[in-house]
Amino acid sequence: MPEASEQEKYIIDKNGVKRRARRTYTDEFKQQIVDLYNTGNYSQKQLMYEYDLTETALSRWIRQANNSGSFKEKDNRTPEEDELIRLRKENKQLLMENDILKAAALILGKKENQR
């Protein structure tokens, strides 16, 4: 059985509310939890209670393990998400190039006016 998470840590958010700090888990821990679930001996609720996990995190781990076998977000993107990221990068690059060309045109325009 995997080791339970380390001692709880709390933070005070900007509204003064005490909240549990974001926890991180190793890929090995996530895989062990998914393996326990896949044996059929444990339900999601049992694993959530025993290891103090959120429903969202556990469901995501199970989905990721079943889809790609990886817990990295990059490995679990849809082709549409990858294309959107690529297009956003390309758009940012084109906007920068456009700004550079506008600045160059202004400089050249000033030089032409000075003649």
Short mmCIF file of the C-alpha atoms (twelve columns), coordinates in Angstrom:
data_MODEL
# 
_entry.id   MODEL 
# 
loop_
_atom_site.group_PDB 
_atom_site.id 
_atom_site.type_symbol 
_atom_site.label_atom_id 
_atom_site.label_alt_id 
_atom_site.label_comp_id 
_atom_site.label_asym_id 
_atom_site.label_seq_id 
_atom_site.Cartn_x 
_atom_site.Cartn_y 
_atom_site.Cartn_z 
_atom_site.pdbx_PDB_model_num 
ATOM 1   C CA . MET A 1   0.000   0.000  0.000   1 
ATOM 2   C CA . PRO A 2   1.249   3.509  -0.750  1 
ATOM 3   C CA . GLU A 3   2.231   5.836  2.024   1 
ATOM 4   C CA . ALA A 4   -0.412  8.335  3.067   1 
ATOM 5   C CA . SER A 5   0.329   11.995 2.384   1 
ATOM 6   C CA . GLU A 6   2.540   13.931 4.747   1 
ATOM 7   C CA . GLN A 7   1.235   16.045 7.620   1 
ATOM 8   C CA . GLU A 8   -1.425  18.578 6.654   1 
ATOM 9   C CA . LYS A 9   -0.269  22.088 5.867   1 
ATOM 10  C CA . TYR A 10  -2.630  25.037 5.892   1 
ATOM 11  C CA . ILE A 11  -2.474  28.494 4.411   1 
ATOM 12  C CA . ILE A 12  -4.526  31.622 4.945   1 
ATOM 13  C CA . ASP A 13  -5.961  32.869 1.648   1 
ATOM 14  C CA . LYS A 14  -6.452  36.505 0.648   1 
ATOM 15  C CA . ASN A 15  -9.897  36.502 2.308   1 
ATOM 16  C CA . GLY A 16  -8.447  35.337 5.616   1 
ATOM 17  C CA . VAL A 17  -9.880  31.825 5.266   1 
ATOM 18  C CA . LYS A 18  -7.794  28.884 6.441   1 
ATOM 19  C CA . ARG A 19  -7.383  26.386 3.593   1 
ATOM 20  C CA . ARG A 20  -5.412  23.232 3.033   1 
ATOM 21  C CA . ALA A 21  -2.276  23.978 1.002   1 
ATOM 22  C CA . ARG A 22  -2.034  22.450 -2.454  1 
ATOM 23  C CA . ARG A 23  -0.508  19.008 -2.236  1 
ATOM 24  C CA . THR A 24  1.671   17.313 -4.809  1 
ATOM 25  C CA . TYR A 25  2.023   13.602 -5.366  1 
ATOM 26  C CA . THR A 26  4.644   11.609 -7.210  1 
ATOM 27  C CA . ASP A 27  3.741   9.722  -10.352 1 
ATOM 28  C CA . GLU A 28  4.583   6.505  -8.491  1 
ATOM 29  C CA . PHE A 29  2.061   7.302  -5.747  1 
ATOM 30  C CA . LYS A 30  -0.618  8.131  -8.332  1 
ATOM 31  C CA . GLN A 31  0.061   4.873  -10.191 1 
ATOM 32  C CA . GLN A 32  -0.153  2.861  -6.967  1 
ATOM 33  C CA . ILE A 33  -3.527  4.431  -6.156  1 
ATOM 34  C CA . VAL A 34  -4.815  3.752  -9.690  1 
ATOM 35  C CA . ASP A 35  -3.557  0.163  -9.452  1 
ATOM 36  C CA . LEU A 36  -5.427  -0.288 -6.164  1 
ATOM 37  C CA . TYR A 37  -8.590  1.018  -7.804  1 
ATOM 38  C CA . ASN A 38  -8.137  -1.197 -10.874 1 
ATOM 39  C CA . THR A 39  -7.864  -4.356 -8.747  1 
ATOM 40  C CA . GLY A 40  -11.539 -3.905 -7.926  1 
ATOM 41  C CA . ASN A 41  -10.861 -4.292 -4.205  1 
ATOM 42  C CA . TYR A 42  -11.246 -0.572 -3.503  1 
ATOM 43  C CA . SER A 43  -13.880 1.922  -4.568  1 
ATOM 44  C CA . GLN A 44  -13.046 5.525  -5.338  1 
ATOM 45  C CA . LYS A 45  -14.734 6.557  -2.085  1 
ATOM 46  C CA . GLN A 46  -12.613 4.121  -0.061  1 
ATOM 47  C CA . LEU A 47  -9.390  5.394  -1.625  1 
ATOM 48  C CA . MET A 48  -10.458 9.017  -1.170  1 
ATOM 49  C CA . TYR A 49  -11.148 8.429  2.510   1 
ATOM 50  C CA . GLU A 50  -8.108  6.278  3.260   1 
ATOM 51  C CA . TYR A 51  -5.601  8.538  1.481   1 
ATOM 52  C CA . ASP A 52  -7.395  11.865 1.994   1 
ATOM 53  C CA . LEU A 53  -7.737  12.526 -1.739  1 
ATOM 54  C CA . THR A 54  -10.202 14.738 -3.537  1 
ATOM 55  C CA . GLU A 55  -12.705 13.183 -5.905  1 
ATOM 56  C CA . THR A 56  -11.458 15.399 -8.717  1 
ATOM 57  C CA . ALA A 57  -7.818  14.376 -8.309  1 
ATOM 58  C CA . LEU A 58  -8.557  10.655 -8.095  1 
ATOM 59  C CA . SER A 59  -10.909 10.711 -11.092 1 
ATOM 60  C CA . ARG A 60  -8.313  12.633 -13.125 1 
ATOM 61  C CA . TRP A 61  -5.560  10.145 -12.226 1 
ATOM 62  C CA . ILE A 62  -7.728  7.191  -13.258 1 
ATOM 63  C CA . ARG A 63  -8.715  8.876  -16.531 1 
ATOM 64  C CA . GLN A 64  -5.125  9.857  -17.335 1 
ATOM 65  C CA . ALA A 65  -3.779  6.383  -16.572 1 
ATOM 66  C CA . ASN A 66  -6.432  4.795  -18.763 1 
ATOM 67  C CA . ASN A 67  -6.022  7.276  -21.643 1 
ATOM 68  C CA . SER A 68  -2.270  7.612  -22.010 1 
ATOM 69  C CA . GLY A 69  -0.620  5.853  -19.088 1 
ATOM 70  C CA . SER A 70  0.938   9.186  -18.123 1 
ATOM 71  C CA . PHE A 71  0.009   11.704 -15.442 1 
ATOM 72  C CA . LYS A 72  1.557   14.655 -17.279 1 
ATOM 73  C CA . GLU A 73  -0.966  17.151 -18.650 1 
ATOM 74  C CA . LYS A 74  1.011   17.483 -21.886 1 
ATOM 75  C CA . ASP A 75  0.578   13.773 -22.602 1 
ATOM 76  C CA . ASN A 76  -3.174  13.938 -22.004 1 
ATOM 77  C CA . ARG A 77  -4.121  16.817 -24.308 1 
ATOM 78  C CA . THR A 78  -6.511  16.345 -27.187 1 
ATOM 79  C CA . PRO A 79  -5.288  17.169 -30.703 1 
ATOM 80  C CA . GLU A 80  -7.554  20.238 -30.580 1 
ATOM 81  C CA . GLU A 81  -5.895  21.472 -27.380 1 
ATOM 82  C CA . ASP A 82  -2.450  20.984 -28.937 1 
ATOM 83  C CA . GLU A 83  -3.531  22.912 -32.031 1 
ATOM 84  C CA . LEU A 84  -4.958  25.736 -29.912 1 
ATOM 85  C CA . ILE A 85  -1.664  26.063 -28.014 1 
ATOM 86  C CA . ARG A 86  0.288   26.061 -31.288 1 
ATOM 87  C CA . LEU A 87  -2.003  28.686 -32.821 1 
ATOM 88  C CA . ARG A 88  -1.770  30.931 -29.755 1 
ATOM 89  C CA . LYS A 89  2.044   30.796 -29.910 1 
ATOM 90  C CA . GLU A 90  1.978   31.530 -33.636 1 
ATOM 91  C CA . ASN A 91  -0.435  34.439 -33.112 1 
ATOM 92  C CA . LYS A 92  1.793   35.905 -30.401 1 
ATOM 93  C CA . GLN A 93  4.818   35.647 -32.712 1 
ATOM 94  C CA . LEU A 94  2.948   37.318 -35.578 1 
ATOM 95  C CA . LEU A 95  1.760   40.157 -33.331 1 
ATOM 96  C CA . MET A 96  5.357   40.794 -32.236 1 
ATOM 97  C CA . GLU A 97  6.569   40.761 -35.830 1 
ATOM 98  C CA . ASN A 98  3.764   43.161 -36.795 1 
ATOM 99  C CA . ASP A 99  4.771   45.574 -34.007 1 
ATOM 100 C CA . ILE A 100 8.389   45.450 -35.180 1 
ATOM 101 C CA . LEU A 101 7.369   46.183 -38.770 1 
ATOM 102 C CA . LYS A 102 5.182   49.100 -37.651 1 
ATOM 103 C CA . ALA A 103 8.095   50.579 -35.699 1 
ATOM 104 C CA . ALA A 104 10.426  50.110 -38.667 1 
ATOM 105 C CA . ALA A 105 7.910   51.787 -40.981 1 
ATOM 106 C CA . LEU A 106 7.701   54.787 -38.631 1 
ATOM 107 C CA . ILE A 107 11.476  55.096 -38.518 1 
ATOM 108 C CA . LEU A 108 11.789  54.847 -42.291 1 
ATOM 109 C CA . GLY A 109 8.928   57.322 -42.740 1 
ATOM 110 C CA . LYS A 110 10.698  59.866 -40.537 1 
ATOM 111 C CA . LYS A 111 13.924  59.454 -42.506 1 
ATOM 112 C CA . GLU A 112 12.059  60.015 -45.797 1 
ATOM 113 C CA . ASN A 113 10.449  63.184 -44.395 1 
ATOM 114 C CA . GLN A 114 13.825  64.557 -43.308 1 
ATOM 115 C CA . ARG A 115 15.208  64.483 -46.899 1 
# 
